[in-house]
Amino acid sequence: MLLTRSPLLALAGLNAAAPIILELHSLPAAQTQMQAALSQLLTHPNLRRIVTISQALVDDLVAEYGPPHPGCDIVVAHDGAEAGPRPGQMSSHDRPITVGYFGHLYPGKGMEMIAVLASLLPEMRFEVYGGTEADISRWRAACANQANLTLHGHIPHVEVAPRMASCDILIAPYATQVSHAGGGDIGRWMSPLKLFEYMAAERPIVASDLPVLREVVCDGETALLCEPGDPAAFADALMRLGADPALRARLARAGRDLLEAEYTWDRRARRILEGIVNNE
């Protein structure tokens, strides 16, 4: 069996007479070798399964290329996280509510919204982790007068989970268009790792109400979802959570339960291989 994220590598492996699983996190750019390879693969009997990170990506794949041959199925396997020990709830008595963000600072990831929210909610602390040196320097200069906002920069991966657990609320205020390291917009297809890591941290999540995120979390049940680009909506959600420890605990617990039930890496691997490995 060959499992790969590269249509070109999958195409090269067709002669091996082994089942091929192709995982897609985006669609190839038009008029490229990757696009030509994917078109050829979709009709070949050795391609047994296509794995995508969101249903939106399935919809666009089928709309652009048509369905794969009848012997090939499509499985949606969102990203995931290690569950690890439950960190337990924390008390916010006699200290400001802390809102944490973890990840890159590319346009559309959410730093633009966080800077506005720090101004709207001076009684809360905003702790931002991650980003390139250039992005960190730019945002530190832009937010120099916001005493309640700290950009910590990159931290070792081993420190990420404890830092997440040190926050009262975790935020993912994506715009409708989201940049990434390779350029282009991933907002329609993405399955952000941070969402699942937030769930693992057992902290309440405030995120943008994007269709691709609604594939995973439900507003009012496992997260609070806000209109992308609406600072008032995000501020209201943060204030609501800040004032309601019981709601914070309920959302945090529900998010963690959902992760354990559906989105650990082990469950993702089983979903990808189910019915192929056992039948070979």
DOZALUM-619151 format. One record per residue (C-alpha): chain; residue number from 1; residue in three letters; x, y, z. Coordinates in steps of 0.1 Angstrom, whole numbers, plus 5000, padded with zeros to 4 digits. Example, Ala and Ser with C-alpha at 12.3 -4.5 7.8 and 13.67 -1.06 7.14 Angstrom:
<atoms>
   cadena   num   residuo      x      y      z
        A     1       ALA   5123   4955   5078
        A     2       SER   5137   4989   5071
</atoms>
This chain:
<atoms>
   cadena   num   residuo      x      y      z
        A     1       MET   5000   5000   5000
        A     2       LEU   5012   5035   4992
        A     3       LEU   4998   5064   5012
        A     4       THR   5009   5098   5000
        A     5       ARG   4999   5135   4998
        A     6       SER   5016   5139   4964
        A     7       PRO   4996   5131   4932
        A     8       LEU   5030   5129   4914
        A     9       LEU   5043   5103   4938
        A    10       ALA   5011   5084   4936
        A    11       LEU   5012   5084   4898
        A    12       ALA   5048   5071   4899
        A    13       GLY   5036   5042   4921
        A    14       LEU   5008   5030   4898
        A    15       ASN   5030   5002   4884
        A    16       ALA   5036   4987   4918
        A    17       ALA   5002   4970   4917
        A    18       ALA   4996   4981   4953
        A    19       PRO   4965   5000   4966
        A    20       ILE   4971   5038   4967
        A    21       ILE   4956   5062   4992
        A    22       LEU   4959   5098   4982
        A    23       GLU   4955   5124   5009
        A    24       LEU   4946   5160   4998
        A    25       HIS   4948   5191   5019
        A    26       SER   4941   5214   4989
        A    27       LEU   4935   5211   4952
        A    28       PRO   4964   5215   4928
        A    29       ALA   4969   5248   4910
        A    30       ALA   4955   5249   4875
        A    31       GLN   4977   5238   4845
        A    32       THR   5004   5221   4867
        A    33       GLN   5019   5187   4868
        A    34       MET   5001   5180   4900
        A    35       GLN   4967   5188   4884
        A    36       ALA   4975   5165   4854
        A    37       ALA   4986   5137   4878
        A    38       LEU   4954   5140   4898
        A    39       SER   4932   5138   4867
        A    40       GLN   4950   5106   4856
        A    41       LEU   4949   5090   4891
        A    42       LEU   4911   5095   4895
        A    43       THR   4905   5070   4867
        A    44       HIS   4931   5044   4877
        A    45       PRO   4919   5012   4895
        A    46       ASN   4949   5012   4918
        A    47       LEU   4936   5044   4935
        A    48       ARG   4915   5029   4962
        A    49       ARG   4908   5059   4985
        A    50       ILE   4910   5097   4985
        A    51       VAL   4913   5113   5019
        A    52       THR   4905   5150   5024
        A    53       ILE   4907   5172   5055
        A    54       SER   4872   5187   5050
        A    55       GLN   4839   5181   5033
        A    56       ALA   4843   5214   5015
        A    57       LEU   4874   5200   4998
        A    58       VAL   4855   5169   4987
        A    59       ASP   4828   5191   4972
        A    60       ASP   4853   5212   4952
        A    61       LEU   4872   5181   4941
        A    62       VAL   4841   5165   4926
        A    63       ALA   4829   5198   4911
        A    64       GLU   4862   5203   4893
        A    65       TYR   4873   5168   4884
        A    66       GLY   4841   5147   4886
        A    67       PRO   4838   5116   4909
        A    68       PRO   4867   5091   4910
        A    69       HIS   4863   5057   4894
        A    70       PRO   4837   5034   4911
        A    71       GLY   4864   5014   4930
        A    72       CYS   4877   5045   4948
        A    73       ASP   4859   5060   4978
        A    74       ILE   4864   5094   4994
        A    75       VAL   4869   5097   5032
        A    76       VAL   4869   5130   5051
        A    77       ALA   4895   5129   5079
        A    78       HIS   4898   5162   5096
        A    79       ASP   4931   5169   5114
        A    80       GLY   4934   5160   5151
        A    81       ALA   4955   5162   5182
        A    82       GLU   4969   5140   5210
        A    83       ALA   4945   5138   5238
        A    84       GLY   4970   5136   5267
        A    85       PRO   4960   5140   5303
        A    86       ARG   4930   5163   5310
        A    87       PRO   4944   5195   5324
        A    88       GLY   4913   5202   5345
        A    89       GLN   4897   5236   5350
        A    90       MET   4914   5266   5365
        A    91       SER   4901   5294   5387
        A    92       SER   4901   5330   5375
        A    93       HIS   4894   5346   5408
        A    94       ASP   4913   5378   5415
        A    95       ARG   4930   5380   5382
        A    96       PRO   4922   5390   5346
        A    97       ILE   4906   5366   5322
        A    98       THR   4933   5354   5299
        A    99       VAL   4926   5349   5262
        A   100       GLY   4952   5328   5243
        A   101       TYR   4960   5325   5206
        A   102       PHE   4985   5300   5192
        A   103       GLY   4997   5299   5156
        A   104       HIS   5010   5319   5127
        A   105       LEU   5003   5356   5122
        A   106       TYR   4997   5354   5085
        A   107       PRO   4969   5376   5071
        A   108       GLY   4935   5362   5079
        A   109       LYS   4948   5339   5108
        A   110       GLY   4933   5363   5134
        A   111       MET   4959   5387   5147
        A   112       GLU   4941   5416   5131
        A   113       MET   4910   5408   5152
        A   114       ILE   4930   5402   5184
        A   115       ALA   4946   5436   5182
        A   116       VAL   4912   5452   5180
        A   117       LEU   4898   5430   5208
        A   118       ALA   4927   5440   5231
        A   119       SER   4916   5476   5227
        A   120       LEU   4879   5468   5232
        A   121       LEU   4885   5447   5263
        A   122       PRO   4913   5463   5284
        A   123       GLU   4902   5442   5314
        A   124       MET   4913   5410   5297
        A   125       ARG   4948   5397   5289
        A   126       PHE   4956   5386   5254
        A   127       GLU   4986   5362   5251
        A   128       VAL   4998   5355   5215
        A   129       TYR   5022   5326   5208
        A   130       GLY   5038   5319   5174
        A   131       GLY   5046   5338   5142
        A   132       THR   5077   5346   5121
        A   133       GLU   5102   5370   5134
        A   134       ALA   5091   5396   5108
        A   135       ASP   5055   5393   5117
        A   136       ILE   5062   5394   5155
        A   137       SER   5082   5426   5151
        A   138       ARG   5056   5442   5129
        A   139       TRP   5027   5434   5154
        A   140       ARG   5048   5444   5184
        A   141       ALA   5053   5478   5169
        A   142       ALA   5017   5481   5159
        A   143       CYS   5005   5471   5194
        A   144       ALA   5032   5488   5215
        A   145       ASN   5006   5508   5234
        A   146       GLN   4984   5479   5243
        A   147       ALA   4996   5468   5278
        A   148       ASN   4971   5439   5279
        A   149       LEU   4985   5422   5248
        A   150       THR   5017   5402   5247
        A   151       LEU   5034   5386   5217
        A   152       HIS   5055   5358   5230
        A   153       GLY   5068   5346   5197
        A   154       HIS   5078   5310   5190
        A   155       ILE   5079   5285   5220
        A   156       PRO   5091   5249   5220
        A   157       HIS   5063   5224   5211
        A   158       VAL   5066   5208   5245
        A   159       GLU   5054   5240   5261
        A   160       VAL   5024   5245   5239
        A   161       ALA   4999   5224   5258
        A   162       PRO   5008   5238   5292
        A   163       ARG   5006   5273   5279
        A   164       MET   4972   5266   5263
        A   165       ALA   4960   5252   5296
        A   166       SER   4971   5283   5314
        A   167       CYS   4945   5304   5295
        A   168       ASP   4909   5308   5304
        A   169       ILE   4897   5311   5268
        A   170       LEU   4913   5301   5235
        A   171       ILE   4906   5321   5203
        A   172       ALA   4907   5314   5166
        A   173       PRO   4893   5345   5149
        A   174       TYR   4899   5335   5113
        A   175       ALA   4889   5359   5084
        A   176       THR   4870   5345   5055
        A   177       GLN   4902   5344   5035
        A   178       VAL   4932   5328   5053
        A   179       SER   4968   5329   5041
        A   180       HIS   4994   5302   5047
        A   181       ALA   5032   5297   5042
        A   182       GLY   5028   5286   5006
        A   183       GLY   5006   5315   4997
        A   184       GLY   4970   5315   4985
        A   185       ASP   4938   5312   5004
        A   186       ILE   4930   5281   5025
        A   187       GLY   4899   5294   5043
        A   188       ARG   4874   5273   5025
        A   189       TRP   4892   5239   5029
        A   190       MET   4914   5242   5061
        A   191       SER   4912   5219   5091
        A   192       PRO   4933   5239   5115
        A   193       LEU   4955   5220   5140
        A   194       LYS   4950   5247   5165
        A   195       LEU   4913   5239   5168
        A   196       PHE   4919   5203   5179
        A   197       GLU   4948   5213   5201
        A   198       TYR   4925   5238   5218
        A   199       MET   4900   5210   5223
        A   200       ALA   4927   5189   5238
        A   201       ALA   4936   5217   5262
        A   202       GLU   4901   5215   5276
        A   203       ARG   4895   5253   5274
        A   204       PRO   4865   5270   5259
        A   205       ILE   4869   5281   5223
        A   206       VAL   4858   5312   5205
        A   207       ALA   4862   5309   5167
        A   208       SER   4850   5323   5135
        A   209       ASP   4817   5309   5122
        A   210       LEU   4831   5295   5090
        A   211       PRO   4814   5265   5072
        A   212       VAL   4847   5245   5074
        A   213       LEU   4849   5249   5112
        A   214       ARG   4812   5240   5116
        A   215       GLU   4821   5206   5102
        A   216       VAL   4838   5200   5135
        A   217       VAL   4823   5223   5163
        A   218       CYS   4788   5234   5170
        A   219       ASP   4780   5269   5182
        A   220       GLY   4769   5269   5219
        A   221       GLU   4777   5233   5223
        A   222       THR   4815   5228   5217
        A   223       ALA   4825   5264   5210
        A   224       LEU   4811   5299   5206
        A   225       LEU   4812   5309   5169
        A   226       CYS   4812   5345   5158
        A   227       GLU   4807   5363   5125
        A   228       PRO   4841   5366   5108
        A   229       GLY   4855   5401   5109
        A   230       ASP   4829   5413   5135
        A   231       PRO   4848   5427   5166
        A   232       ALA   4816   5433   5185
        A   233       ALA   4805   5397   5181
        A   234       PHE   4839   5384   5193
        A   235       ALA   4839   5409   5222
        A   236       ASP   4804   5398   5233
        A   237       ALA   4814   5362   5232
        A   238       LEU   4846   5368   5253
        A   239       MET   4827   5389   5278
        A   240       ARG   4800   5362   5281
        A   241       LEU   4825   5336   5288
        A   242       GLY   4845   5358   5311
        A   243       ALA   4814   5364   5333
        A   244       ASP   4802   5328   5333
        A   245       PRO   4826   5301   5348
        A   246       ALA   4800   5274   5344
        A   247       LEU   4797   5281   5306
        A   248       ARG   4834   5281   5303
        A   249       ALA   4836   5247   5320
        A   250       ARG   4807   5232   5300
        A   251       LEU   4822   5242   5266
        A   252       ALA   4857   5231   5276
        A   253       ARG   4845   5197   5287
        A   254       ALA   4823   5192   5256
        A   255       GLY   4852   5202   5233
        A   256       ARG   4875   5177   5250
        A   257       ASP   4849   5150   5249
        A   258       LEU   4844   5155   5212
        A   259       LEU   4882   5153   5206
        A   260       GLU   4885   5120   5224
        A   261       ALA   4855   5106   5206
        A   262       GLU   4863   5117   5171
        A   263       TYR   4895   5135   5165
        A   264       THR   4925   5119   5181
        A   265       TRP   4954   5109   5157
        A   266       ASP   4947   5072   5164
        A   267       ARG   4910   5076   5154
        A   268       ARG   4921   5095   5123
        A   269       ALA   4945   5068   5112
        A   270       ARG   4918   5041   5117
        A   271       ARG   4894   5062   5096
        A   272       ILE   4919   5065   5068
        A   273       LEU   4928   5028   5067
        A   274       GLU   4895   5012   5075
        A   275       GLY   4884   4986   5050
        A   276       ILE   4917   4987   5031
        A   277       VAL   4943   4973   5054
        A   278       ASN   4920   4947   5068
        A   279       ASN   4909   4935   5034
        A   280       GLU   4944   4932   5018
</atoms>
